[in-house]
Amino acid sequence: MTDFLFWLHASYIKPQVDAALRGPYACPEDALRNELSADQRRNLDKALEFTAIQAFLLGLRTGEGLAASRQ
């Protein structure tokens, strides 16, 4: 992945995800993190980062496809 995607995740995507985790998903996420070791938490964070970036890119591609189909 490019440096831009890592910056985008840190500056935009992660704050949005963190804000969502204050809602109904806060308790299950905290419970999961409390059961993991420090290494496992780092691995979870990297997996969530990868998934969030890929979901963002999927949204971009889907939007492009929808725009192209309207023309």
All heavy atoms as a GROMACS GRO file, in nm:
protein
  560
    1MET      N    1   0.084  -0.117   0.000
    1MET     CA    2   0.000   0.000   0.000
    1MET      C    3   0.089   0.124   0.000
    1MET      O    4   0.201   0.120   0.046
    1MET     CB    5  -0.091  -0.002   0.121
    1MET     CG    6  -0.203  -0.104   0.110
    1MET     SD    7  -0.320  -0.097   0.244
    1MET     CE    8  -0.242  -0.206   0.360
    2THR      N    9   0.034   0.231  -0.047
    2THR     CA   10   0.113   0.353  -0.058
    2THR      C   11   0.117   0.429   0.074
    2THR      O   12   0.034   0.406   0.163
    2THR     CB   13   0.054   0.445  -0.167
    2THR    OG1   14  -0.075   0.489  -0.122
    2THR    CG2   15   0.042   0.373  -0.300
    3ASP      N   16   0.213   0.519   0.082
    3ASP     CA   17   0.222   0.604   0.201
    3ASP      C   18   0.096   0.686   0.219
    3ASP      O   19   0.054   0.713   0.332
    3ASP     CB   20   0.343   0.697   0.191
    3ASP     CG   21   0.475   0.623   0.204
    3ASP    OD1   22   0.475   0.510   0.258
    3ASP    OD2   23   0.578   0.677   0.159
    4PHE      N   24   0.036   0.728   0.106
    4PHE     CA   25  -0.088   0.806   0.115
    4PHE      C   26  -0.197   0.728   0.187
    4PHE      O   27  -0.271   0.784   0.268
    4PHE     CB   28  -0.136   0.848  -0.024
    4PHE     CG   29  -0.272   0.911  -0.022
    4PHE    CD1   30  -0.288   1.039   0.028
    4PHE    CD2   31  -0.382   0.841  -0.066
    4PHE    CE1   32  -0.414   1.098   0.033
    4PHE    CE2   33  -0.509   0.899  -0.062
    4PHE     CZ   34  -0.525   1.028  -0.013
    5LEU      N   35  -0.210   0.599   0.157
    5LEU     CA   36  -0.315   0.520   0.222
    5LEU      C   37  -0.291   0.506   0.372
    5LEU      O   38  -0.386   0.510   0.451
    5LEU     CB   39  -0.327   0.383   0.156
    5LEU     CG   40  -0.383   0.384   0.014
    5LEU    CD1   41  -0.380   0.244  -0.045
    5LEU    CD2   42  -0.524   0.440   0.011
    6PHE      N   43  -0.165   0.493   0.411
    6PHE     CA   44  -0.135   0.486   0.555
    6PHE      C   45  -0.166   0.620   0.623
    6PHE      O   46  -0.219   0.624   0.732
    6PHE     CB   47   0.010   0.444   0.580
    6PHE     CG   48   0.036   0.302   0.542
    6PHE    CD1   49   0.128   0.270   0.444
    6PHE    CD2   50  -0.031   0.198   0.603
    6PHE    CE1   51   0.152   0.139   0.408
    6PHE    CE2   52  -0.008   0.065   0.568
    6PHE     CZ   53   0.084   0.037   0.471
    7TRP      N   54  -0.132   0.730   0.553
    7TRP     CA   55  -0.164   0.863   0.606
    7TRP      C   56  -0.316   0.881   0.614
    7TRP      O   57  -0.367   0.932   0.714
    7TRP     CB   58  -0.103   0.972   0.517
    7TRP     CG   59  -0.147   1.108   0.558
    7TRP    CD1   60  -0.092   1.188   0.653
    7TRP    CD2   61  -0.261   1.180   0.507
    7TRP    NE1   62  -0.164   1.303   0.665
    7TRP    CE2   63  -0.268   1.301   0.576
    7TRP    CE3   64  -0.355   1.151   0.410
    7TRP    CZ2   65  -0.367   1.395   0.550
    7TRP    CZ3   66  -0.454   1.245   0.385
    7TRP    CH2   67  -0.459   1.366   0.454
    8LEU      N   68  -0.385   0.842   0.510
    8LEU     CA   69  -0.530   0.854   0.507
    8LEU      C   70  -0.593   0.776   0.622
    8LEU      O   71  -0.685   0.825   0.688
    8LEU     CB   72  -0.584   0.804   0.372
    8LEU     CG   73  -0.733   0.820   0.350
    8LEU    CD1   74  -0.771   0.967   0.338
    8LEU    CD2   75  -0.776   0.745   0.224
    9HIS      N   76  -0.542   0.657   0.646
    9HIS     CA   77  -0.595   0.576   0.756
    9HIS      C   78  -0.572   0.647   0.889
    9HIS      O   79  -0.665   0.659   0.970
    9HIS     CB   80  -0.531   0.438   0.759
    9HIS     CG   81  -0.580   0.354   0.871
    9HIS    ND1   82  -0.514   0.347   0.991
    9HIS    CD2   83  -0.692   0.278   0.884
    9HIS    CE1   84  -0.582   0.268   1.073
    9HIS    NE2   85  -0.690   0.226   1.010
   10ALA      N   86  -0.451   0.695   0.912
   10ALA     CA   87  -0.419   0.759   1.041
   10ALA      C   88  -0.494   0.891   1.059
   10ALA      O   89  -0.537   0.924   1.170
   10ALA     CB   90  -0.269   0.782   1.051
   11SER      N   91  -0.512   0.966   0.951
   11SER     CA   92  -0.570   1.100   0.962
   11SER      C   93  -0.721   1.105   0.948
   11SER      O   94  -0.785   1.196   1.000
   11SER     CB   95  -0.509   1.191   0.855
   11SER     OG   96  -0.370   1.198   0.873
   12TYR      N   97  -0.779   1.011   0.874
   12TYR     CA   98  -0.921   1.020   0.846
   12TYR      C   99  -0.999   0.893   0.887
   12TYR      O  100  -1.097   0.901   0.959
   12TYR     CB  101  -0.945   1.048   0.697
   12TYR     CG  102  -1.090   1.051   0.661
   12TYR    CD1  103  -1.171   1.158   0.699
   12TYR    CD2  104  -1.150   0.946   0.593
   12TYR    CE1  105  -1.305   1.161   0.669
   12TYR    CE2  106  -1.285   0.948   0.562
   12TYR     CZ  107  -1.362   1.055   0.600
   12TYR     OH  108  -1.495   1.056   0.571
   13ILE      N  109  -0.954   0.778   0.839
   13ILE     CA  110  -1.032   0.656   0.860
   13ILE      C  111  -1.033   0.615   1.007
   13ILE      O  112  -1.138   0.588   1.064
   13ILE     CB  113  -0.978   0.542   0.771
   13ILE    CG1  114  -0.990   0.579   0.623
   13ILE    CG2  115  -1.054   0.413   0.798
   13ILE    CD1  116  -0.918   0.484   0.529
   14LYS      N  117  -0.915   0.610   1.071
   14LYS     CA  118  -0.908   0.565   1.211
   14LYS      C  119  -0.990   0.654   1.305
   14LYS      O  120  -1.063   0.602   1.389
   14LYS     CB  121  -0.763   0.554   1.257
   14LYS     CG  122  -0.753   0.496   1.398
   14LYS     CD  123  -0.617   0.445   1.427
   14LYS     CE  124  -0.597   0.390   1.565
   14LYS     NZ  125  -0.709   0.351   1.642
   15PRO      N  126  -0.982   0.788   1.292
   15PRO     CA  127  -1.069   0.869   1.380
   15PRO      C  128  -1.218   0.841   1.360
   15PRO      O  129  -1.295   0.842   1.456
   15PRO     CB  130  -1.034   1.013   1.341
   15PRO     CG  131  -0.896   1.005   1.286
   15PRO     CD  132  -0.887   0.872   1.219
   16GLN      N  133  -1.258   0.811   1.236
   16GLN     CA  134  -1.398   0.778   1.211
   16GLN      C  135  -1.436   0.645   1.276
   16GLN      O  136  -1.543   0.631   1.335
   16GLN     CB  137  -1.425   0.773   1.060
   16GLN     CG  138  -1.410   0.905   0.991
   16GLN     CD  139  -1.515   1.005   1.034
   16GLN    OE1  140  -1.631   0.972   1.051
   16GLN    NE2  141  -1.474   1.129   1.053
   17VAL      N  142  -1.347   0.547   1.265
   17VAL     CA  143  -1.372   0.416   1.326
   17VAL      C  144  -1.374   0.428   1.478
   17VAL      O  145  -1.461   0.372   1.545
   17VAL     CB  146  -1.268   0.313   1.279
   17VAL    CG1  147  -1.279   0.182   1.358
   17VAL    CG2  148  -1.282   0.287   1.129
   18ASP      N  149  -1.279   0.504   1.533
   18ASP     CA  150  -1.275   0.522   1.678
   18ASP      C  151  -1.403   0.589   1.730
   18ASP      O  152  -1.454   0.554   1.836
   18ASP     CB  153  -1.153   0.604   1.719
   18ASP     CG  154  -1.024   0.526   1.703
   18ASP    OD1  155  -1.028   0.402   1.687
   18ASP    OD2  156  -0.916   0.590   1.703
   19ALA      N  157  -1.455   0.684   1.653
   19ALA     CA  158  -1.580   0.751   1.693
   19ALA      C  159  -1.695   0.651   1.692
   19ALA      O  160  -1.782   0.655   1.779
   19ALA     CB  161  -1.608   0.868   1.601
   20ALA      N  162  -1.697   0.562   1.594
   20ALA     CA  163  -1.803   0.462   1.587
   20ALA      C  164  -1.791   0.362   1.702
   20ALA      O  165  -1.893   0.309   1.749
   20ALA     CB  166  -1.797   0.389   1.453
   21LEU      N  167  -1.669   0.335   1.748
   21LEU     CA  168  -1.650   0.238   1.856
   21LEU      C  169  -1.695   0.292   1.991
   21LEU      O  170  -1.700   0.217   2.088
   21LEU     CB  171  -1.503   0.195   1.863
   21LEU     CG  172  -1.458   0.102   1.751
   21LEU    CD1  173  -1.310   0.072   1.765
   21LEU    CD2  174  -1.538  -0.026   1.749
   22ARG      N  175  -1.726   0.419   2.000
   22ARG     CA  176  -1.779   0.473   2.125
   22ARG      C  177  -1.927   0.438   2.141
   22ARG      O  178  -1.983   0.455   2.246
   22ARG     CB  179  -1.761   0.625   2.129
   22ARG     CG  180  -1.618   0.664   2.145
   22ARG     CD  181  -1.605   0.812   2.168
   22ARG     NE  182  -1.472   0.852   2.125
   22ARG     CZ  183  -1.445   0.941   2.031
   22ARG    NH1  184  -1.543   1.005   1.972
   22ARG    NH2  185  -1.323   0.969   1.999
   23GLY      N  186  -1.986   0.388   2.034
   23GLY     CA  187  -2.129   0.353   2.035
   23GLY      C  188  -2.151   0.212   2.083
   23GLY      O  189  -2.086   0.164   2.178
   24PRO      N  190  -2.239   0.141   2.017
   24PRO     CA  191  -2.278   0.007   2.063
   24PRO      C  192  -2.169  -0.098   2.051
   24PRO      O  193  -2.182  -0.206   2.107
   24PRO     CB  194  -2.397  -0.028   1.974
   24PRO     CG  195  -2.380   0.056   1.852
   24PRO     CD  196  -2.314   0.183   1.899
   25TYR      N  197  -2.060  -0.069   1.979
   25TYR     CA  198  -1.953  -0.167   1.962
   25TYR      C  199  -1.841  -0.152   2.064
   25TYR      O  200  -1.747  -0.230   2.065
   25TYR     CB  201  -1.894  -0.157   1.821
   25TYR     CG  202  -1.995  -0.188   1.714
   25TYR    CD1  203  -2.052  -0.087   1.638
   25TYR    CD2  204  -2.037  -0.319   1.692
   25TYR    CE1  205  -2.146  -0.116   1.541
   25TYR    CE2  206  -2.130  -0.349   1.595
   25TYR     CZ  207  -2.185  -0.246   1.521
   25TYR     OH  208  -2.279  -0.274   1.426
   26ALA      N  209  -1.849  -0.054   2.152
   26ALA     CA  210  -1.741  -0.027   2.247
   26ALA      C  211  -1.716  -0.143   2.342
   26ALA      O  212  -1.603  -0.185   2.364
   26ALA     CB  213  -1.769   0.101   2.324
   27CYS      N  214  -1.821  -0.196   2.400
   27CYS     CA  215  -1.806  -0.302   2.499
   27CYS      C  216  -1.747  -0.431   2.439
   27CYS      O  217  -1.651  -0.485   2.494
   27CYS     CB  218  -1.939  -0.329   2.567
   27CYS     SG  219  -1.924  -0.438   2.711
   28PRO      N  220  -1.799  -0.481   2.327
   28PRO     CA  221  -1.739  -0.603   2.270
   28PRO      C  222  -1.594  -0.582   2.227
   28PRO      O  223  -1.511  -0.671   2.244
   28PRO     CB  224  -1.827  -0.634   2.149
   28PRO     CG  225  -1.955  -0.564   2.174
   28PRO     CD  226  -1.922  -0.444   2.257
   29GLU      N  227  -1.562  -0.464   2.176
   29GLU     CA  228  -1.425  -0.438   2.132
   29GLU      C  229  -1.331  -0.433   2.253
   29GLU      O  230  -1.221  -0.488   2.250
   29GLU     CB  231  -1.420  -0.307   2.053
   29GLU     CG  232  -1.300  -0.298   1.962
   29GLU     CD  233  -1.193  -0.203   2.011
   29GLU    OE1  234  -1.218  -0.127   2.105
   29GLU    OE2  235  -1.083  -0.207   1.955
   30ASP      N  236  -1.374  -0.369   2.361
   30ASP     CA  237  -1.293  -0.365   2.483
   30ASP      C  238  -1.274  -0.505   2.541
   30ASP      O  239  -1.165  -0.540   2.586
   30ASP     CB  240  -1.358  -0.275   2.588
   30ASP     CG  241  -1.339  -0.128   2.559
   30ASP    OD1  242  -1.249  -0.093   2.479
   30ASP    OD2  243  -1.414  -0.047   2.616
   31ALA      N  244  -1.379  -0.584   2.541
   31ALA     CA  245  -1.370  -0.720   2.594
   31ALA      C  246  -1.270  -0.803   2.515
   31ALA      O  247  -1.191  -0.878   2.572
   31ALA     CB  248  -1.508  -0.787   2.592
   32LEU      N  249  -1.272  -0.788   2.383
   32LEU     CA  250  -1.177  -0.861   2.299
   32LEU      C  251  -1.034  -0.817   2.329
   32LEU      O  252  -0.946  -0.900   2.350
   32LEU     CB  253  -1.209  -0.838   2.151
   32LEU     CG  254  -1.107  -0.893   2.051
   32LEU    CD1  255  -1.097  -1.044   2.063
   32LEU    CD2  256  -1.142  -0.851   1.911
   33ARG      N  257  -1.010  -0.686   2.334
   33ARG     CA  258  -0.875  -0.635   2.358
   33ARG      C  259  -0.821  -0.677   2.495
   33ARG      O  260  -0.702  -0.701   2.509
   33ARG     CB  261  -0.871  -0.484   2.345
   33ARG     CG  262  -0.880  -0.438   2.202
   33ARG     CD  263  -0.855  -0.291   2.188
   33ARG     NE  264  -0.864  -0.254   2.048
   33ARG     CZ  265  -0.765  -0.269   1.961
   33ARG    NH1  266  -0.652  -0.319   1.999
   33ARG    NH2  267  -0.781  -0.234   1.835
   34ASN      N  268  -0.908  -0.687   2.593
   34ASN     CA  269  -0.864  -0.725   2.727
   34ASN      C  270  -0.818  -0.871   2.733
   34ASN      O  271  -0.742  -0.908   2.822
   34ASN     CB  272  -0.976  -0.702   2.829
   34ASN     CG  273  -1.000  -0.555   2.853
   34ASN    OD1  274  -0.912  -0.472   2.830
   34ASN    ND2  275  -1.119  -0.522   2.898
   35GLU      N  276  -0.865  -0.953   2.641
   35GLU     CA  277  -0.827  -1.094   2.638
   35GLU      C  278  -0.698  -1.121   2.560
   35GLU      O  279  -0.644  -1.230   2.566
   35GLU     CB  280  -0.940  -1.178   2.578
   35GLU     CG  281  -1.067  -1.178   2.661
   35GLU     CD  282  -1.047  -1.243   2.797
   35GLU    OE1  283  -0.977  -1.346   2.804
   35GLU    OE2  284  -1.101  -1.190   2.896
   36LEU      N  285  -0.650  -1.021   2.486
   36LEU     CA  286  -0.535  -1.041   2.399
   36LEU      C  287  -0.405  -0.997   2.466
   36LEU      O  288  -0.405  -0.906   2.549
   36LEU     CB  289  -0.553  -0.960   2.270
   36LEU     CG  290  -0.675  -0.994   2.185
   36LEU    CD1  291  -0.684  -0.898   2.067
   36LEU    CD2  292  -0.671  -1.138   2.138
   37SER      N  293  -0.297  -1.062   2.426
   37SER     CA  294  -0.165  -1.018   2.472
   37SER      C  295  -0.124  -0.894   2.393
   37SER      O  296  -0.190  -0.856   2.296
   37SER     CB  297  -0.062  -1.130   2.450
   37SER     OG  298  -0.041  -1.149   2.311
   38ALA      N  299  -0.014  -0.832   2.433
   38ALA     CA  300   0.032  -0.711   2.364
   38ALA      C  301   0.062  -0.740   2.216
   38ALA      O  302   0.027  -0.661   2.128
   38ALA     CB  303   0.155  -0.655   2.433
   39ASP      N  304   0.126  -0.853   2.188
   39ASP     CA  305   0.154  -0.890   2.048
   39ASP      C  306   0.026  -0.912   1.969
   39ASP      O  307   0.015  -0.868   1.854
   39ASP     CB  308   0.239  -1.018   2.042
   39ASP     CG  309   0.387  -0.991   2.051
   39ASP    OD1  310   0.427  -0.874   2.037
   39ASP    OD2  311   0.461  -1.088   2.073
   40GLN      N  312  -0.069  -0.978   2.031
   40GLN     CA  313  -0.196  -1.003   1.962
   40GLN      C  314  -0.272  -0.873   1.937
   40GLN      O  315  -0.336  -0.857   1.834
   40GLN     CB  316  -0.282  -1.099   2.044
   40GLN     CG  317  -0.227  -1.240   2.046
   40GLN     CD  318  -0.300  -1.328   2.144
   40GLN    OE1  319  -0.344  -1.284   2.251
   40GLN    NE2  320  -0.313  -1.456   2.110
   41ARG      N  321  -0.263  -0.778   2.031
   41ARG     CA  322  -0.328  -0.648   2.011
   41ARG      C  323  -0.266  -0.573   1.894
   41ARG      O  324  -0.336  -0.512   1.814
   41ARG     CB  325  -0.320  -0.563   2.137
   41ARG     CG  326  -0.433  -0.590   2.231
   41ARG     CD  327  -0.433  -0.494   2.349
   41ARG     NE  328  -0.420  -0.579   2.466
   41ARG     CZ  329  -0.324  -0.573   2.556
   41ARG    NH1  330  -0.232  -0.482   2.549
   41ARG    NH2  331  -0.320  -0.657   2.656
   42ARG      N  332  -0.133  -0.579   1.882
   42ARG     CA  333  -0.065  -0.516   1.767
   42ARG      C  334  -0.108  -0.582   1.637
   42ARG      O  335  -0.134  -0.513   1.538
   42ARG     CB  336   0.087  -0.522   1.784
   42ARG     CG  337   0.142  -0.414   1.874
   42ARG     CD  338   0.294  -0.407   1.867
   42ARG     NE  339   0.358  -0.527   1.922
   42ARG     CZ  340   0.383  -0.547   2.050
   42ARG    NH1  341   0.350  -0.456   2.138
   42ARG    NH2  342   0.442  -0.658   2.090
   43ASN      N  343  -0.117  -0.714   1.637
   43ASN     CA  344  -0.163  -0.785   1.516
   43ASN      C  345  -0.307  -0.748   1.483
   43ASN      O  346  -0.341  -0.731   1.365
   43ASN     CB  347  -0.149  -0.935   1.534
   43ASN     CG  348  -0.006  -0.981   1.531
   43ASN    OD1  349   0.082  -0.914   1.477
   43ASN    ND2  350   0.021  -1.095   1.593
   44LEU      N  351  -0.392  -0.736   1.584
   44LEU     CA  352  -0.530  -0.696   1.562
   44LEU      C  353  -0.536  -0.556   1.502
   44LEU      O  354  -0.610  -0.531   1.407
   44LEU     CB  355  -0.610  -0.702   1.693
   44LEU     CG  356  -0.754  -0.650   1.685
   44LEU    CD1  357  -0.837  -0.734   1.590
   44LEU    CD2  358  -0.815  -0.646   1.824
   45ASP      N  359  -0.456  -0.465   1.556
   45ASP     CA  360  -0.454  -0.328   1.503
   45ASP      C  361  -0.411  -0.325   1.357
   45ASP      O  362  -0.469  -0.253   1.276
   45ASP     CB  363  -0.361  -0.240   1.586
   45ASP     CG  364  -0.418  -0.208   1.723
   45ASP    OD1  365  -0.542  -0.218   1.740
   45ASP    OD2  366  -0.340  -0.174   1.813
   46LYS      N  367  -0.310  -0.405   1.320
   46LYS     CA  368  -0.266  -0.410   1.180
   46LYS      C  369  -0.373  -0.471   1.091
   46LYS      O  370  -0.396  -0.424   0.980
   46LYS     CB  371  -0.135  -0.488   1.166
   46LYS     CG  372  -0.014  -0.422   1.228
   46LYS     CD  373   0.009  -0.282   1.178
   46LYS     CE  374   0.072  -0.280   1.042
   46LYS     NZ  375   0.099  -0.144   0.993
   47ALA      N  376  -0.441  -0.575   1.140
   47ALA     CA  377  -0.548  -0.637   1.062
   47ALA      C  378  -0.664  -0.540   1.043
   47ALA      O  379  -0.721  -0.530   0.933
   47ALA     CB  380  -0.596  -0.765   1.130
   48LEU      N  381  -0.700  -0.465   1.146
   48LEU     CA  382  -0.807  -0.366   1.135
   48LEU      C  383  -0.768  -0.252   1.042
   48LEU      O  384  -0.852  -0.202   0.965
   48LEU     CB  385  -0.844  -0.312   1.273
   48LEU     CG  386  -0.912  -0.411   1.368
   48LEU    CD1  387  -0.930  -0.349   1.506
   48LEU    CD2  388  -1.043  -0.459   1.311
   49GLU      N  389  -0.641  -0.211   1.047
   49GLU     CA  390  -0.592  -0.107   0.956
   49GLU      C  391  -0.604  -0.153   0.811
   49GLU      O  392  -0.658  -0.081   0.726
   49GLU     CB  393  -0.446  -0.074   0.989
   49GLU     CG  394  -0.384   0.028   0.897
   49GLU     CD  395  -0.237   0.052   0.928
   49GLU    OE1  396  -0.165  -0.046   0.959
   49GLU    OE2  397  -0.195   0.167   0.921
   50PHE      N  398  -0.559  -0.274   0.782
   50PHE     CA  399  -0.566  -0.329   0.647
   50PHE      C  400  -0.712  -0.337   0.600
   50PHE      O  401  -0.746  -0.296   0.489
   50PHE     CB  402  -0.500  -0.467   0.642
   50PHE     CG  403  -0.515  -0.535   0.509
   50PHE    CD1  404  -0.431  -0.500   0.404
   50PHE    CD2  405  -0.612  -0.630   0.488
   50PHE    CE1  406  -0.444  -0.561   0.280
   50PHE    CE2  407  -0.626  -0.691   0.364
   50PHE     CZ  408  -0.542  -0.657   0.260
   51THR      N  409  -0.798  -0.390   0.688
   51THR     CA  410  -0.939  -0.405   0.651
   51THR      C  411  -1.006  -0.271   0.626
   51THR      O  412  -1.082  -0.256   0.530
   51THR     CB  413  -1.014  -0.482   0.762
   51THR    OG1  414  -0.948  -0.606   0.784
   51THR    CG2  415  -1.158  -0.507   0.726
   52ALA      N  416  -0.977  -0.172   0.709
   52ALA     CA  417  -1.038  -0.040   0.692
   52ALA      C  418  -0.992   0.025   0.562
   52ALA      O  419  -1.073   0.085   0.490
   52ALA     CB  420  -1.004   0.049   0.811
   53ILE      N  421  -0.865   0.013   0.529
   53ILE     CA  422  -0.814   0.071   0.404
   53ILE      C  423  -0.879   0.002   0.285
   53ILE      O  424  -0.921   0.068   0.189
   53ILE     CB  425  -0.660   0.063   0.399
   53ILE    CG1  426  -0.599   0.160   0.500
   53ILE    CG2  427  -0.609   0.092   0.259
   53ILE    CD1  428  -0.449   0.145   0.518
   54GLN      N  429  -0.887  -0.130   0.289
   54GLN     CA  430  -0.947  -0.204   0.177
   54GLN      C  431  -1.096  -0.170   0.163
   54GLN      O  432  -1.146  -0.158   0.050
   54GLN     CB  433  -0.926  -0.354   0.194
   54GLN     CG  434  -0.781  -0.397   0.187
   54GLN     CD  435  -0.713  -0.351   0.059
   54GLN    OE1  436  -0.764  -0.368  -0.051
   54GLN    NE2  437  -0.596  -0.292   0.073
   55ALA      N  438  -1.166  -0.153   0.273
   55ALA     CA  439  -1.308  -0.116   0.267
   55ALA      C  440  -1.324   0.024   0.208
   55ALA      O  441  -1.415   0.049   0.128
   55ALA     CB  442  -1.369  -0.121   0.407
   56PHE      N  443  -1.235   0.115   0.244
   56PHE     CA  444  -1.238   0.250   0.186
   56PHE      C  445  -1.216   0.244   0.036
   56PHE      O  446  -1.289   0.306  -0.042
   56PHE     CB  447  -1.132   0.337   0.254
   56PHE     CG  448  -1.126   0.476   0.198
   56PHE    CD1  449  -1.216   0.573   0.242
   56PHE    CD2  450  -1.033   0.510   0.103
   56PHE    CE1  451  -1.212   0.701   0.190
   56PHE    CE2  452  -1.028   0.638   0.050
   56PHE     CZ  453  -1.118   0.734   0.094
   57LEU      N  454  -1.116   0.167  -0.007
   57LEU     CA  455  -1.087   0.155  -0.150
   57LEU      C  456  -1.204   0.090  -0.225
   57LEU      O  457  -1.236   0.128  -0.338
   57LEU     CB  458  -0.958   0.076  -0.172
   57LEU     CG  459  -0.831   0.145  -0.125
   57LEU    CD1  460  -0.711   0.052  -0.139
   57LEU    CD2  461  -0.807   0.274  -0.201
   58LEU      N  462  -1.267  -0.009  -0.163
   58LEU     CA  463  -1.385  -0.071  -0.224
   58LEU      C  464  -1.496   0.032  -0.243
   58LEU      O  465  -1.561   0.034  -0.347
   58LEU     CB  466  -1.434  -0.188  -0.138
   58LEU     CG  467  -1.563  -0.254  -0.185
   58LEU    CD1  468  -1.545  -0.317  -0.322
   58LEU    CD2  469  -1.608  -0.358  -0.084
   59GLY      N  470  -1.515   0.118  -0.145
   59GLY     CA  471  -1.614   0.224  -0.157
   59GLY      C  472  -1.584   0.318  -0.272
   59GLY      O  473  -1.674   0.359  -0.346
   60LEU      N  474  -1.456   0.351  -0.290
   60LEU     CA  475  -1.417   0.436  -0.403
   60LEU      C  476  -1.447   0.367  -0.536
   60LEU      O  477  -1.503   0.428  -0.627
   60LEU     CB  478  -1.269   0.471  -0.396
   60LEU     CG  479  -1.226   0.572  -0.292
   60LEU    CD1  480  -1.075   0.591  -0.296
   60LEU    CD2  481  -1.296   0.704  -0.313
   61ARG      N  482  -1.408   0.241  -0.547
   61ARG     CA  483  -1.430   0.168  -0.673
   61ARG      C  484  -1.579   0.151  -0.701
   61ARG      O  485  -1.624   0.161  -0.815
   61ARG     CB  486  -1.360   0.033  -0.668
   61ARG     CG  487  -1.210   0.044  -0.680
   61ARG     CD  488  -1.145  -0.091  -0.701
   61ARG     NE  489  -1.159  -0.179  -0.587
   61ARG     CZ  490  -1.078  -0.185  -0.483
   61ARG    NH1  491  -0.972  -0.106  -0.478
   61ARG    NH2  492  -1.098  -0.270  -0.385
   62THR      N  493  -1.657   0.126  -0.597
   62THR     CA  494  -1.801   0.110  -0.615
   62THR      C  495  -1.862   0.241  -0.662
   62THR      O  496  -1.946   0.243  -0.751
   62THR     CB  497  -1.867   0.064  -0.483
   62THR    OG1  498  -1.805  -0.058  -0.442
   62THR    CG2  499  -2.016   0.044  -0.499
   63GLY      N  500  -1.819   0.352  -0.601
   63GLY     CA  501  -1.869   0.483  -0.643
   63GLY      C  502  -1.834   0.513  -0.787
   63GLY      O  503  -1.916   0.567  -0.862
   64GLU      N  504  -1.713   0.480  -0.828
   64GLU     CA  505  -1.673   0.501  -0.968
   64GLU      C  506  -1.760   0.419  -1.061
   64GLU      O  507  -1.803   0.466  -1.167
   64GLU     CB  508  -1.527   0.462  -0.988
   64GLU     CG  509  -1.427   0.557  -0.929
   64GLU     CD  510  -1.284   0.506  -0.944
   64GLU    OE1  511  -1.263   0.406  -1.014
   64GLU    OE2  512  -1.196   0.568  -0.885
   65GLY      N  513  -1.787   0.294  -1.024
   65GLY     CA  514  -1.869   0.207  -1.106
   65GLY      C  515  -2.012   0.258  -1.118
   65GLY      O  516  -2.073   0.254  -1.224
   66LEU      N  517  -2.065   0.309  -1.007
   66LEU     CA  518  -2.201   0.363  -1.012
   66LEU      C  519  -2.207   0.488  -1.097
   66LEU      O  520  -2.304   0.509  -1.172
   66LEU     CB  521  -2.250   0.392  -0.869
   66LEU     CG  522  -2.276   0.271  -0.780
   66LEU    CD1  523  -2.310   0.315  -0.640
   66LEU    CD2  524  -2.388   0.186  -0.838
   67ALA      N  525  -2.106   0.574  -1.086
   67ALA     CA  526  -2.103   0.695  -1.167
   67ALA      C  527  -2.095   0.662  -1.314
   67ALA      O  528  -2.162   0.723  -1.398
   67ALA     CB  529  -1.987   0.783  -1.125
   68ALA      N  530  -2.015   0.563  -1.350
   68ALA     CA  531  -1.998   0.524  -1.490
   68ALA      C  532  -2.128   0.463  -1.544
   68ALA      O  533  -2.161   0.482  -1.661
   68ALA     CB  534  -1.884   0.426  -1.504
   69SER      N  535  -2.202   0.393  -1.461
   69SER     CA  536  -2.324   0.328  -1.509
   69SER      C  537  -2.437   0.429  -1.531
   69SER      O  538  -2.531   0.400  -1.603
   69SER     CB  539  -2.369   0.221  -1.410
   69SER     OG  540  -2.416   0.279  -1.290
   70ARG      N  541  -2.428   0.546  -1.473
   70ARG     CA  542  -2.531   0.649  -1.490
   70ARG      C  543  -2.514   0.725  -1.621
   70ARG      O  544  -2.604   0.796  -1.660
   70ARG     CB  545  -2.528   0.746  -1.373
   70ARG     CG  546  -2.569   0.680  -1.242
   70ARG     CD  547  -2.578   0.778  -1.131
   70ARG     NE  548  -2.689   0.868  -1.159
   70ARG     CZ  549  -2.707   0.984  -1.099
   70ARG    NH1  550  -2.620   1.024  -1.009
   70ARG    NH2  551  -2.809   1.060  -1.126
   71GLN      N  552  -2.401   0.712  -1.684
   71GLN     CA  553  -2.376   0.790  -1.807
   71GLN      C  554  -2.421   0.719  -1.930
   71GLN      O  555  -2.431   0.606  -1.946
   71GLN     CB  556  -2.228   0.823  -1.818
   71GLN     CG  557  -2.184   0.914  -1.707
   71GLN     CD  558  -2.034   0.940  -1.712
   71GLN    OE1  559  -1.962   0.883  -1.792
   71GLN    NE2  560  -1.988   1.027  -1.625
   0.00000   0.00000   0.00000
